[in-house]
Amino acid sequence: MSLSPVSKGSDSLAADARSLNTLKMQAGLKTPEAIQEAAKQFESLFMRELIKSMREATMKSGLLDSPGGDLGADMLDQQFAVQMSGRPGGLSELIAKQLTRQMESPEPGAAEPAAKSVEPPISAMRKASSLAAYNVQSSHTAGTSKQAAFVATHSESAAKVAKSSGIPSSYMLGQAGHETGWGKHEIKQADGSPSFNLFGIKAGANWTGRVAEVSTTEYVDGVARKTTAKFRAYDSYEASFKDYSQLITKSPRYAQAIQQTGSALAFASSLQKAGYATDPDYAAKLSRAINTTAQLQRQQA
């Protein structure tokens, strides 16, 4: 990046100290174009740090990590930062105003100063980046805590049923967590008492037990619609796990699924193909919930 011509609509990013110093000097030229371009680049730097902080707050290292993967993630962060910067009403406008104020015309009669290096609100941007990362981490931690509490609460019941059914406890806990929003949206009866139904199993014509009639979302031709349905009600959560295992292991409808317990995605896909749920993204959502449960079980062991 040269000091004189200002590249309009530049897709580059000040990624190192030398480029950053060049930007400071360029902003000192005082032309509106130079100020706008410098402001956009400073915003890109901030967005890049923000995205990096958010990524580090939510992602853990693993066996698949590598220098090449880190480089790819960094390049992707940079592209996102460039695309998100320089938009009307964005941070670059505020930076441009501050740069302009710092370079107001000198008093009459004073010598015109040479182009100087201008400091943008870097410290403020770093603080904002850290705060955003903290908020993301807090939200992630809160979600993980809720999931961990759900898994811990129902682990014993799931383990008992897993021994007799052959369905991994992580699969059942993951599905129960997904169906209930990790306990937040459990099906309740009309008087507010729990139905103990963790799997969203409906009460068909052959069901002779208690029922809970609630509003639910069904997908018809891929379109979500609200409807009222009757669901099975049990006397305990363990009874819910037992009924679920019997449904999966005894019904010919789910014969393929019970053969796919070696893979969370294959198991979830088989359930979706068999019509367990009408959500077109059910398999992907369920497999993620199962993997989350398996990770939590390892941590709690």
FENBEL-V769130 format. One record per residue. N is the residue number from 0. RES is the residue in one small letter. OMEGA is omega in whole degrees, 0 to 359 (999 if undefined). D_CENTER is the distance of its C-alpha to the mean C-alpha in Angstrom with 2 decimals. Layout:
{{N RES OMEGA D_CENTER} {N RES OMEGA D_CENTER}}
This chain:
{{0 m 181 35.85} {1 s 182 39.39} {2 l 187 40.58} {3 s 183 42.52} {4 p 177 40.97} {5 v 180 37.62} {6 s 181 35.33} {7 k 179 34.12} {8 g 183 30.69} {9 s 176 30.11} {10 d 180 27.11} {11 s 182 27.80} {12 l 177 26.08} {13 a 189 27.91} {14 a 179 26.45} {15 d 185 29.27} {16 a 181 31.80} {17 r 178 34.55} {18 s 180 32.58} {19 l 178 31.52} {20 n 177 35.20} {21 t 179 36.19} {22 l 179 33.89} {23 k 179 35.49} {24 m 180 38.92} {25 q 178 38.04} {26 a 180 36.93} {27 g 177 40.35} {28 l 172 42.14} {29 k 179 41.59} {30 t 180 41.37} {31 p 182 38.82} {32 e 180 37.41} {33 a 180 37.03} {34 i 180 35.39} {35 q 181 32.86} {36 e 179 32.02} {37 a 180 31.75} {38 a 179 29.53} {39 k 182 27.18} {40 q 177 27.11} {41 f 178 26.53} {42 e 178 23.55} {43 s 178 22.23} {44 l 180 22.74} {45 f 181 20.85} {46 m 180 17.83} {47 r 179 17.93} {48 e 180 18.11} {49 l 180 15.30} {50 i 179 12.89} {51 k 180 14.45} {52 s 179 14.12} {53 m 179 10.38} {54 r 181 10.15} {55 e 181 12.78} {56 a 187 11.33} {57 t 184 8.26} {58 m 178 10.12} {59 k 176 13.39} {60 s 182 16.52} {61 g 183 17.88} {62 l 183 20.80} {63 l 179 19.45} {64 d 179 19.20} {65 s 176 22.06} {66 p 179 23.54} {67 g 178 23.12} {68 g 177 19.40} {69 d 179 19.16} {70 l 179 21.36} {71 g 179 19.36} {72 a 180 16.12} {73 d 179 18.37} {74 m 178 19.97} {75 l 177 16.81} {76 d 181 15.81} {77 q 179 19.37} {78 q 178 19.33} {79 f 182 16.33} {80 a 180 18.19} {81 v 182 21.38} {82 q 184 20.11} {83 m 186 18.60} {84 s 176 21.83} {85 g 180 25.20} {86 r 179 24.19} {87 p 179 26.53} {88 g 183 25.81} {89 g 182 23.49} {90 l 182 23.97} {91 s 178 26.54} {92 e 178 28.95} {93 l 179 29.00} {94 i 180 29.54} {95 a 179 32.31} {96 k 180 34.03} {97 q 178 34.04} {98 l 180 35.41} {99 t 180 38.05} {100 r 181 39.12} {101 q 185 39.53} {102 m 178 41.79} {103 e 183 44.10} {104 s 179 47.58} {105 p 178 50.09} {106 e 179 53.08} {107 p 179 56.05} {108 g 180 58.22} {109 a 180 55.66} {110 a 178 55.05} {111 e 182 51.98} {112 p 176 49.63} {113 a 178 48.25} {114 a 185 44.66} {115 k 177 42.75} {116 s 183 39.40} {117 v 180 37.15} {118 e 174 34.46} {119 p 181 31.29} {120 p 184 29.22} {121 i 182 27.55} {122 s 179 27.51} {123 a 180 25.94} {124 m 179 23.20} {125 r 178 22.53} {126 k 179 22.49} {127 a 178 19.99} {128 s 180 17.74} {129 s 180 18.16} {130 l 179 17.60} {131 a 179 14.29} {132 a 179 13.16} {133 y 180 14.69} {134 n 178 12.94} {135 v 180 9.42} {136 q 180 11.02} {137 s 179 12.72} {138 s 179 9.91} {139 h 180 8.32} {140 t 179 12.00} {141 a 179 12.81} {142 g 179 10.43} {143 t 180 11.85} {144 s 179 15.25} {145 k 179 15.25} {146 q 180 14.47} {147 a 179 17.05} {148 a 179 19.54} {149 f 181 19.31} {150 v 180 19.93} {151 a 182 22.74} {152 t 188 24.33} {153 h 184 24.71} {154 s 183 25.17} {155 e 180 28.95} {156 s 181 29.30} {157 a 181 27.00} {158 a 179 28.99} {159 k 183 32.27} {160 v 180 31.36} {161 a 180 29.90} {162 k 184 33.34} {163 s 185 35.21} {164 s 184 32.96} {165 g 177 31.60} {166 i 182 28.02} {167 p 181 25.79} {168 s 179 24.69} {169 s 179 21.10} {170 y 181 21.15} {171 m 179 22.63} {172 l 178 20.48} {173 g 180 17.26} {174 q 177 18.72} {175 a 179 20.00} {176 g 179 16.71} {177 h 183 15.06} {178 e 185 18.18} {179 t 185 18.42} {180 g 182 14.93} {181 w 175 15.85} {182 g 184 19.13} {183 k 185 18.23} {184 h 178 19.64} {185 e 179 22.51} {186 i 179 25.35} {187 k 178 28.23} {188 q 186 31.82} {189 a 181 33.69} {190 d 179 34.90} {191 g 179 31.45} {192 s 183 32.16} {193 p 175 29.67} {194 s 183 30.14} {195 f 179 28.59} {196 n 183 27.08} {197 l 188 23.76} {198 f 178 23.56} {199 g 180 24.37} {200 i 183 27.72} {201 k 179 30.01} {202 a 179 33.66} {203 g 184 35.72} {204 a 183 39.48} {205 n 181 40.12} {206 w 183 38.27} {207 t 181 40.88} {208 g 180 38.83} {209 r 180 37.35} {210 v 175 34.79} {211 a 183 32.19} {212 e 183 32.00} {213 v 176 28.78} {214 s 182 26.94} {215 t 178 24.23} {216 t 177 22.37} {217 e 178 23.85} {218 y 178 23.28} {219 v 184 26.58} {220 d 177 26.72} {221 g 181 22.97} {222 v 181 23.26} {223 a 179 21.87} {224 r 177 24.81} {225 k 179 25.57} {226 t 178 28.34} {227 t 183 30.11} {228 a 178 30.42} {229 k 181 32.13} {230 f 179 30.32} {231 r 176 32.01} {232 a 184 32.56} {233 y 179 33.43} {234 d 180 35.14} {235 s 177 32.53} {236 y 179 29.10} {237 e 177 30.96} {238 a 178 32.78} {239 s 178 29.53} {240 f 180 28.54} {241 k 181 32.12} {242 d 178 32.20} {243 y 182 28.95} {244 s 178 30.39} {245 q 178 33.63} {246 l 184 32.01} {247 i 185 30.19} {248 t 184 33.17} {249 k 184 36.04} {250 s 177 35.04} {251 p 181 35.97} {252 r 183 33.06} {253 y 181 30.63} {254 a 180 33.02} {255 q 182 30.92} {256 a 184 27.77} {257 i 177 29.74} {258 q 186 30.78} {259 q 183 27.23} {260 t 177 26.23} {261 g 181 26.05} {262 s 180 22.75} {263 a 181 19.72} {264 l 179 18.92} {265 a 178 22.64} {266 f 181 23.07} {267 a 179 20.26} {268 s 179 21.64} {269 s 177 25.11} {270 l 180 24.22} {271 q 179 22.81} {272 k 180 25.92} {273 a 176 28.11} {274 g 180 26.79} {275 y 179 25.11} {276 a 182 22.68} {277 t 179 22.87} {278 d 181 19.20} {279 p 180 19.23} {280 d 186 15.73} {281 y 184 16.72} {282 a 181 17.28} {283 a 181 13.91} {284 k 182 12.20} {285 l 181 15.03} {286 s 177 15.09} {287 r 179 11.56} {288 a 179 12.81} {289 i 179 16.02} {290 n 177 14.76} {291 t 180 12.89} {292 t 181 16.25} {293 a 179 18.30} {294 q 179 16.70} {295 l 178 17.29} {296 q 178 20.78} {297 r 180 21.59} {298 q 183 20.72} {299 q 183 22.79} {300 a 999 25.67}}
